[in-house]
Amino acid sequence: MKLRRLAACGKSRRCTRFWVAQRFTAAITSMSSESALAAEVRLRRGTYFFRGPLDWWKRCALAAAMSMAVTAWCAAGPIVDRVVANVNGHVVLQSDWEEEVAFEAFEDGRSPDTFTTAQRQAAFDRLVDQELLREQVRPSQPAPAEQVAARVAEVRKLQPDSSTDEGWRAALQRYRLTQSSLEKRLSDEIQLMRLVEDRLRPSIQIDQHAVETYYQDRLLPELKRDGNAAKPLTEVYGQIKNLLAEQKMNELLSGWLASLRSGSHILTPESSAGEGNR
């Protein structure tokens, strides 16, 4: 039997990704009687979009800045991009949002056009969460090149017909991605995951009682239900402990993201329009 991570967003193939967020919830499901117990848990990305209170003049200033940016683009020529959010003064563009959707679609082996409105909004929320976390690590050194290369290789294995360099380039082009943009994205993920680990992991303590309780109350009943032979606690102790630690990490990350959002200035065109109508 395996413990398998099921992401709320349906991205069962993606490792991360906070990536933030990436909507990170953990669940268990039985897989087979032959495999050893394995824990694979994705960090849970917050799907909320909490906006902390802003003074009226601050809201107006941010809205004006966004309006001025759009006006400048119009004066320069055709609009090729637009502001979709301002996160503590950092502008998030429509192209950033589209790249997030494309990247998630790329990892999941699906077309970006298949994303529903709710799924696109969830991708936008993760983009905001990533920016909030990114603020916590600036300035920092890029992730080690060997780690980035290893992640690129993992992602490449998920893409059909990517065994050759030509096939890999074609796969990237289908999603309007480049090798450099992919490496940059994965480097950011590694940095953010390091931040999350360094901040949250030291506070997580899983004792023997918690492992034994999970074994008795969750694992053994599922093994019995599925007609699988019970495994000794000593054989799966370490993996259960790791799984519980990751579940606790999910909870702590969710709370941290909520705290960052509540203390941040997050402005979207919709929210600024709402303020103007009051």
N, C-alpha and C positions, 0 to 999 in steps of 0.2 A: 504494500500500500504506500502511496505517496501522499504527501500533503501538498496541495497545489494552490497557488495564489490565484484568486479570481479578482480582477480589478473591476471596480464599479463602472468604469468607462468601457469595459470590454476589451482592454488591451492586454490580452493574456501573453503576448509574445514580447512585450517591451520590458526591459529590466529597469529600472529605476525607480527612474527619471524623476526626483523630487520629485528627478526630476521628477518636488516639489512638488510631484506633486501629483503625481503626477500621482486626487483621485487616487488616493492610495488606500485601499482597504484590503484586508486579508480574510480568507475563508478557507475551509478545508473541504476536500472531496476525495473519495476513494478512487484509485486508478487501477491498480493491479495487485494480485497477491504475490507476485514474484519479486517486485522491486522492493528495495529497502526503503524504510521511511525517509522521506526527504523534505526539507523545508525550503520553500521558495516564496518569499514574501515581498511584495512591492510596497514601497513607501506610499502613503496615501496622500494624494494631492487634495487640498481643500477645494471644494467646488462652490463655496460661498463667495459672495462678492460684497463684503462688508465695507461700508464707507463710514469712516469716522467723522465726527462733526467738524466742520470748517467754519471759520468766521466768514461772514458774508463778503467782506472785501477780498479775502483770499480766494473765494470761489470765483468772484468776478475777475480777479487778476489772472487766474488760471484760464478761465474761459476766454478772456481777451487774448492771452498769449496764443491759445489754440486758434482763435479766429484770425489773428495777425499772420500766423504761419500759413493758413489756408489762403489768405489774401495775397501773401507774397508769392505763393505758388501760381495763383491765378494770373498775377501780373507778369510772371516770368514765362508763361506759356501754358500748355495743356496740363491739367492736374494728373499726375501719375501715381500719387500716393496721398494719403490723408491721415490725420491724427485720429486715433481711436481711443486713446487714454493718455492721461498724464499721471504718473505714479511718483509722488514726491518730487515733482519737477522733471522727471525723466519722461520724454515723449515716447509713446508706443504707436507705431505706424500700422496702417492697414497691411503693408507688406510684411511686417513682423508677424502679424496674426496669420496671414496666408502661409508664411513659411512654417509656423508652428503646426498648422493643420497638415501641410504637406509632409512634414517630418513624421508626425504621428501616423499618417496614412502610409508612409514609406515603411516604417517599422512594422506596421500591421499587415502590409501587403494588400492594401485596398486603395481604391481611388478616392482622392479628396472630395470628389463630387458626390460621394455617397454619404458624406457627413450630414447629419440632420442639423437643424437649427440649434437644438439643445446640445449636440455634440460639439458644434462650433463654439457655442458659448462656453462650454466646459474647457475647451482648448484655450479660449481667451482668458478664462479665470486662472488657468495654470500659468499662462504667460505672465500675468500680473504677479502671481505667487513667486515665480522665478525671479522677477525683477526685485521683489521685496527681499528675497534671500540673497540675491546678488549684491544688494547694498551692504549686506553684512560682511562680505569678503573683499570689498574693494579697499585699497589696491591689493592685488595678489599675483603670484606667478602663474603662468599657464600650467595646465596639468602636464605631467611628464609625457614626453612623446611616445614612449613605449606603451603607456596605459591607453593613450588615445588610439594608437595603432591596433591594440588588442580589441578595443571596443568597435572600431571600424570593421575589423575582421568578423566580430560577432554579428554585427548588423548585416554584413555582406552575406553571411551564411543563410540569413532568412530570406534573401531575395532569389527567386528562381532565375535560372539562366545567367547567374552572375559569376560563374566559375572562371570565365575569361575576362580580361580587362575590357574588351569591347562590350561584352554583355553587361558588365558592371557600370560602365559609362552610360550605356543606354538606359539602364534602370534609373540612374540618377537623373538623367535628362527627362524621363517620363514624369518625374515629380518636380521638375524645375529646380533641382538641387545640384550642387557641385561638390567635388571632393573637398575643397577648402571649407565650404559652408558646413558640410557634414562634420568635418574634423573640429571646427570651431564649436559647433553645437555640442558634440560629445565631450569636448574639453570643458565646456561650461558645466555639463552634467557632473563630470568627475569632481570639479571644484566644489559644486554645491553639495554633492553627497559627502565629500570630506568634511565640509562645514557642519552638516547635519550630524554626522558620526561624532565629530569632536565635541560638539555641544551637548548632544543628548545621550550618547552611549554611556558616559561615566556615571550617569544617574540611574541607570537601569540595573536592578538586582533581581535575579530570578532564583528563588530558593528551592530546596528539594521538595518542599510540600507542594509548591505550585506545579512542579513537573509531575509529581505523583498523582495529583488531582486531575491534571489533563490526561494522563495516561489511563486512569481508572474511569473517568467520566466521559471522555471524548473518544480516545483512540480505541480502546478495547470494545466499546459498544459498536463503533463503526466497522471494525474488523469482523465482529460477530454478525452484524447485519448483512455484510457483503459476503459472508461465507468464507472469510479468510482466516488463516491460522494466526493465533495471537503471538506476538513477538515479545520476548522478555524485556522488561523495563531497562535493564542494563544495556541492551542492544540499541535502544532508541533514545536513551536519556539525553545525550548530547544534542541530538537533532530537535527533540521537543524543547529543550532549553533555548536553543537558538530561535525556534519559531516563536516562543513566548516573548523573547527579547525583541524580536522584530515587530510583534503585535504591539508591545509597549511603546516601541519607537514610533509606530504609526500614531498612537494616541498623543504622544508628546509633540510630534511634528504638527499634528492637527491643531493642538492648542497654541503652539508657537506661531503658526501662520495666522491664527485668529487674532493673536495679540499684535502681530506686526500690522495686520490690516486695520485693527481698531485704532492704532496710533499713527496711521498713515493718511496722506492726502491723495485720494484716488478720484480723479475726475474723468468722466466720459462725456461725449457730446450730449448724450441723453440726460445725464445728471445735471449738466450745466444748463441745458434747456429747461429742465424742471425748476431749477432755482430762478431762472429768469421769468418764469410764468407765475411766480408766487407774488 
